[in-house]
Amino acid sequence: MINIKFIKKENRVVAYDNEIEIGECEFKELDNTWNIIYTAVDSKYQGQGIAKTLIKCVIENSEKYNKNLIAECSYAKKILESNNI
């Protein structure tokens, strides 16, 4: 089972298959804005929507912490611009 964990002190969201890290989404905190800079999923797990779930977790937490959200990461930028979450 895939578990998603938001780790605010490390500015990242991590996907785990049991205890094995299989994906992550990293962001930088700049004043009132979080900038998603990196998203990756292990090749064995790609195509399952895990990257999108990682980004969705950052979006949900940005709302919780009242932060604006931007993305340098091309995949995250595409998701944010499409509003297809």
C-alpha positions in Angstrom: 0.0 0.0 0.0 1.3 3.5 -0.9 1.4 6.0 1.9 1.9 9.7 1.5 3.6 11.7 4.2 3.9 15.5 4.4 7.1 16.6 6.2 6.9 20.3 6.7 10.3 20.7 8.5 12.0 19.2 5.4 9.7 21.0 2.9 8.7 17.8 1.1 6.1 15.2 0.6 7.2 11.6 0.4 5.5 8.5 -1.0 6.3 5.1 0.7 5.5 1.6 -0.3 5.6 0.0 3.1 8.8 1.6 4.4 10.6 2.1 1.1 10.7 5.7 -0.3 9.4 5.6 -3.8 8.7 9.2 -4.6 9.0 12.8 -3.4 8.0 16.3 -4.1 10.2 19.1 -2.7 9.3 22.8 -2.3 11.1 25.9 -1.2 9.5 28.3 1.2 9.9 32.0 0.2 8.0 34.3 2.6 4.3 33.6 1.9 4.9 31.3 -1.1 5.9 27.7 -1.6 7.7 26.9 -4.8 7.5 23.3 -5.9 11.0 22.6 -7.3 11.2 18.9 -7.8 8.9 15.9 -8.2 10.0 12.3 -8.9 8.7 8.8 -8.6 10.7 5.6 -8.9 10.4 4.2 -12.4 8.7 0.9 -11.1 5.8 3.0 -9.7 5.3 5.5 -12.5 1.9 5.7 -14.3 0.0 5.2 -11.0 -0.8 8.8 -10.3 1.7 9.0 -7.4 3.3 12.2 -8.6 -0.1 13.9 -8.9 -1.0 12.7 -5.4 2.3 14.2 -4.0 1.5 17.5 -5.6 -2.1 17.4 -4.4 -0.7 17.0 -0.9 1.5 20.1 -1.2 -1.6 22.0 -2.5 -3.7 20.9 0.4 -1.0 21.8 2.9 -0.4 25.2 1.2 -4.0 26.0 1.8 -3.8 24.8 5.4 -0.8 27.0 6.1 -2.2 29.9 4.1 0.7 29.9 1.5 0.6 30.9 -2.2 1.9 28.2 -4.5 4.1 28.3 -7.6 6.1 25.7 -9.4 9.5 25.5 -11.1 9.0 21.8 -11.6 7.5 21.4 -15.0 5.2 18.5 -14.1 3.9 20.4 -11.0 3.5 23.6 -13.1 1.4 21.7 -15.6 -0.8 20.3 -12.8 -1.3 23.8 -11.2 -2.1 25.5 -14.5 -4.6 22.8 -15.5 -6.5 22.8 -12.2 -6.8 19.1 -12.9 -6.3 17.8 -9.4 
